[in-house]
Amino acid sequence: MITLFIILAILLGALGVLLVIQTPLRSLLPGYLNNNQRDEYISTVAHIDSLSNEIDIRNIYLDNINAILHDQIDTVLPSIPTDSIPAIIPIDSLILPSENEREFVRRYQQNEKFNIAVLSPIAAHGFTFINPLQGAEARFPEEGEDERRVTFDLPRTQPVSSIYRGTVLDLYNTIENGYTIIVQHPNDFLSRYSGLTEVFVQRGQQLNPGMRIGLIERDKTEKFANPPSLELWYNGTAVNPRNYIPF
């Protein structure tokens, strides 16, 4: 009987090992996943997040059409705070701007570059913006290009700092640009940092000037569609960062 029980136990153990090895149950074992599978799962999660954002865009667009058709547009517009317009998805985000519209925006931004209404809040409160990427080479747009974005060429892994004190308004991740952090500053200024590979802050967190908010790893940013960049907004209008920040 003892010999029979021993043989039965060995057979059951062998059957269990074969069941784990030859079936998908092996994926439940600790440490089974290799690096390629782990990267694939991370990429899949990022794709799901992007699809979720796309669904949100379309839902907002359809809700707006429904509100217009039922004469309820007044109940929709107040729900969008004006101080966060750059940080949210535009209502008509599925309608691309025309060439005339882009040209008008470019001329308007060019005319408003030295507008005293924009410069006065900085002078009156002694604003001193900080270069968010010390040691990185800033690349400015050519004449006629989008002047609201400054891109950076990183020689190595680089920490990212807040240009001024403020509050983290939003934080999200996309496949094209990695992590993006949006910070609300005093006097209606807003900054957007794109191309981060790691973040050290969270939504609603209070920041001090020069505080580390994330990290950009050069070898990882090469996989992004766009290089790391910085945008600066004032009162809902994009401005040229090089007019306010010493790069």
C-alpha positions as a printed NumPy array, in Angstrom:
array([[  0.   ,   0.   ,   0.   ],
       [  2.811,   2.408,   0.882],
       [  4.528,   1.686,  -2.431],
       [  1.249,   2.197,  -4.257],
       [  0.66 ,   5.567,  -2.581],
       [  4.22 ,   6.666,  -3.38 ],
       [  3.795,   5.724,  -7.052],
       [  0.414,   7.488,  -7.157],
       [  1.931,  10.654,  -5.63 ],
       [  4.762,  10.62 ,  -8.185],
       [  2.284,  10.215, -11.046],
       [  0.128,  13.089,  -9.751],
       [  3.189,  15.313,  -9.383],
       [  4.372,  14.488, -12.898],
       [  0.886,  15.149, -14.242],
       [  0.805,  18.543, -12.49 ],
       [  4.206,  19.507, -13.908],
       [  3.159,  18.503, -17.426],
       [ -0.106,  20.414, -17.028],
       [  1.749,  23.614, -16.098],
       [  4.465,  23.256, -18.747],
       [  2.27 ,  22.261, -21.694],
       [ -0.679,  24.618, -21.054],
       [ -1.122,  28.424, -20.734],
       [ -1.05 ,  27.97 , -16.947],
       [  2.719,  28.435, -17.137],
       [  2.168,  32.175, -17.746],
       [  0.921,  32.455, -14.144],
       [  4.287,  31.396, -12.711],
       [  6.326,  34.229, -11.087],
       [  9.11 ,  35.501, -13.34 ],
       [  7.868,  33.625, -16.396],
       [  7.409,  36.69 , -18.621],
       [ 10.476,  37.679, -20.587],
       [ 11.403,  41.259, -21.468],
       [  9.803,  41.126, -24.936],
       [  6.457,  39.972, -23.561],
       [  6.576,  42.581, -20.821],
       [  7.28 ,  45.342, -23.374],
       [  4.44 ,  44.005, -25.528],
       [  2.008,  44.148, -22.607],
       [  3.09 ,  47.699, -21.761],
       [  2.606,  48.722, -25.402],
       [ -0.844,  47.097, -25.409],
       [ -1.851,  49.039, -22.295],
       [ -0.66 ,  52.273, -23.931],
       [ -2.729,  51.467, -27.046],
       [ -5.791,  50.863, -24.877],
       [ -5.22 ,  54.224, -23.161],
       [ -4.975,  55.955, -26.552],
       [ -8.185,  54.279, -27.72 ],
       [ -9.899,  55.446, -24.544],
       [ -8.797,  59.031, -25.264],
       [-10.073,  58.723, -28.84 ],
       [-13.441,  57.496, -27.572],
       [-13.622,  60.462, -25.183],
       [-12.929,  62.834, -28.097],
       [-15.725,  61.341, -30.185],
       [-18.158,  61.312, -27.254],
       [-17.524,  65.013, -26.611],
       [-18.003,  65.749, -30.312],
       [-21.299,  63.803, -30.478],
       [-22.558,  65.346, -27.222],
       [-21.931,  68.791, -28.661],
       [-23.835,  67.957, -31.86 ],
       [-26.703,  66.582, -29.796],
       [-26.764,  69.747, -27.665],
       [-26.847,  71.948, -30.775],
       [-29.684,  69.938, -32.346],
       [-31.754,  70.148, -29.152],
       [-30.943,  73.83 , -28.527],
       [-29.053,  73.025, -25.318],
       [-25.698,  74.539, -26.214],
       [-25.851,  76.926, -23.25 ],
       [-25.88 ,  73.982, -20.866],
       [-22.743,  72.532, -22.457],
       [-20.386,  75.477, -22.806],
       [-20.241,  76.576, -19.141],
       [-19.02 ,  73.117, -18.145],
       [-15.668,  73.84 , -19.832],
       [-13.436,  76.036, -17.618],
       [-11.757,  78.793, -19.581],
       [ -8.503,  78.524, -17.606],
       [ -7.964,  74.943, -18.814],
       [ -8.732,  75.286, -22.509],
       [ -5.192,  74.244, -23.604],
       [ -5.321,  71.201, -21.302],
       [ -8.567,  69.663, -22.517],
       [ -9.74 ,  68.182, -25.774],
       [-11.284,  70.799, -28.073],
       [-15.014,  70.426, -28.584],
       [-14.676,  70.251, -32.38 ],
       [-11.42 ,  68.312, -32.357],
       [-12.491,  66.213, -35.365],
       [-12.627,  69.306, -37.578],
       [ -9.108,  70.178, -38.767],
       [ -8.182,  73.876, -39.119],
       [ -7.967,  75.263, -42.626],
       [ -4.844,  76.83 , -44.102],
       [ -6.38 ,  80.317, -43.77 ],
       [ -7.122,  79.682, -40.106],
       [ -3.552,  78.568, -39.411],
       [ -2.198,  81.622, -41.207],
       [ -4.497,  83.902, -39.175],
       [ -3.348,  82.308, -35.91 ],
       [  0.301,  82.668, -36.914],
       [ -0.114,  86.363, -37.743],
       [ -2.07 ,  86.987, -34.553],
       [  0.618,  85.37 , -32.416],
       [  3.301,  87.334, -34.244],
       [  1.463,  90.625, -33.592],
       [  0.851,  89.752, -29.936],
       [  4.458,  88.746, -29.307],
       [  5.384,  92.054, -27.661],
       [  1.931,  93.041, -26.498],
       [  2.253,  94.909, -23.208],
       [ -0.919,  93.209, -21.937],
       [  1.004,  89.943, -21.987],
       [  4.33 ,  91.274, -20.714],
       [  2.886,  93.37 , -17.873],
       [  1.942,  90.436, -15.58 ],
       [  5.557,  89.246, -15.715],
       [  7.038,  92.678, -15.035],
       [  4.52 ,  93.602, -12.328],
       [  5.052,  90.432, -10.261],
       [  8.741,  89.952, -10.933],
       [  8.313,  86.663, -12.772],
       [ 11.545,  84.826, -13.51 ],
       [ 10.937,  81.727, -15.565],
       [ 13.529,  78.936, -15.432],
       [ 14.918,  76.866, -18.291],
       [ 13.241,  73.461, -17.741],
       [ 16.112,  71.498, -19.351],
       [ 19.461,  72.836, -18.232],
       [ 22.208,  71.425, -20.436],
       [ 19.9  ,  70.489, -23.331],
       [ 20.069,  72.303, -26.651],
       [ 16.878,  74.23 , -27.394],
       [ 15.757,  74.198, -31.017],
       [ 13.585,  77.134, -32.039],
       [ 11.103,  77.066, -34.957],
       [ 12.026,  78.662, -38.242],
       [ 10.227,  81.68 , -39.643],
       [  6.671,  80.727, -40.563],
       [  6.623,  77.583, -38.428],
       [  4.679,  76.986, -35.23 ],
       [  6.386,  79.356, -32.773],
       [  4.513,  78.181, -29.704],
       [  6.654,  75.05 , -29.25 ],
       [ 10.348,  74.794, -28.402],
       [ 11.936,  71.363, -28.893],
       [ 15.074,  70.028, -27.227],
       [ 18.043,  67.938, -28.341],
       [ 19.308,  65.95 , -25.342],
       [ 22.918,  64.72 , -25.153],
       [ 22.012,  62.376, -22.281],
       [ 19.346,  61.546, -19.728],
       [ 17.995,  64.864, -18.46 ],
       [ 15.759,  65.895, -15.525],
       [ 12.893,  68.291, -16.264],
       [ 12.166,  71.232, -13.936],
       [  9.129,  73.439, -13.492],
       [  9.686,  76.865, -15.042],
       [  7.829,  78.539, -12.16 ],
       [  5.635,  77.769,  -9.173],
       [  2.201,  76.382,  -9.945],
       [ -0.175,  73.416,  -9.785],
       [ -0.128,  70.235, -11.862],
       [ -3.312,  70.592, -13.903],
       [ -3.112,  67.372, -15.915],
       [ -0.825,  64.424, -16.6  ],
       [ -1.24 ,  61.764, -19.282],
       [  0.716,  59.318, -21.453],
       [  0.589,  58.712, -25.221],
       [  2.584,  56.514, -27.586],
       [  3.582,  59.465, -29.804],
       [  4.873,  61.813, -27.073],
       [  5.321,  59.765, -23.903],
       [  4.264,  61.566, -20.734],
       [  2.852,  65.094, -20.912],
       [  2.571,  67.365, -17.857],
       [  0.464,  70.546, -17.827],
       [  1.111,  73.089, -15.072],
       [ -1.078,  76.086, -14.196],
       [  1.008,  79.101, -13.087],
       [ -0.117,  82.395, -11.505],
       [ -1.501,  85.231, -13.648],
       [ -3.102,  82.91 , -16.247],
       [  0.175,  81.368, -17.45 ],
       [  0.212,  77.675, -18.339],
       [  3.099,  75.427, -19.412],
       [  3.001,  72.065, -21.177],
       [  5.955,  69.646, -21.053],
       [  5.918,  66.763, -23.581],
       [  8.246,  63.832, -24.28 ],
       [  8.92 ,  62.756, -20.687],
       [  9.75 ,  59.098, -20.016],
       [  9.19 ,  59.264, -16.235],
       [  7.175,  61.591, -13.983],
       [  7.75 ,  62.557, -10.347],
       [  4.511,  64.469,  -9.729],
       [  0.776,  63.858,  -9.718],
       [ -2.369,  65.839, -10.529],
       [ -3.106,  68.646,  -8.076],
       [  0.443,  68.769,  -6.685],
       [  1.879,  72.178,  -5.834],
       [  5.226,  72.989,  -7.483],
       [  8.037,  75.381,  -6.667],
       [ 10.294,  77.057,  -9.251],
       [ 12.958,  74.632, -10.432],
       [ 11.29 ,  71.594,  -8.846],
       [ 11.996,  68.303, -10.646],
       [  8.804,  67.08 , -12.299],
       [ 10.102,  64.261, -14.481],
       [ 12.886,  62.664, -16.463],
       [ 13.717,  62.389, -20.165],
       [ 15.836,  59.406, -21.229],
       [ 17.37 ,  59.979, -24.635],
       [ 17.358,  56.327, -25.765],
       [ 13.616,  56.068, -25.031],
       [ 12.614,  59.358, -26.671],
       [ 13.988,  58.128, -29.995],
       [ 10.913,  55.871, -30.205],
       [  8.528,  58.85 , -29.919],
       [  7.045,  60.5  , -33.   ],
       [  7.95 ,  63.982, -31.69 ],
       [ 10.992,  65.255, -29.763],
       [ 10.673,  66.582, -26.178],
       [  9.085,  70.026, -26.236],
       [  7.778,  72.919, -24.137],
       [  4.735,  75.109, -24.771],
       [  3.755,  78.29 , -22.93 ],
       [  0.218,  79.718, -22.842],
       [ -1.084,  83.013, -21.512],
       [ -4.797,  83.599, -20.909],
       [ -5.748,  80.774, -23.268],
       [ -3.414,  81.91 , -26.075],
       [ -0.187,  80.155, -27.067],
       [  2.88 ,  82.424, -26.876],
       [  6.483,  82.017, -27.967],
       [  8.418,  80.553, -24.98 ],
       [ 11.727,  82.103, -26.066],
       [ 10.281,  85.574, -25.332],
       [  9.844,  84.691, -21.647],
       [ 12.292,  81.914, -20.779],
       [ 16.125,  82.259, -20.872],
       [ 17.217,  79.191, -22.863]])
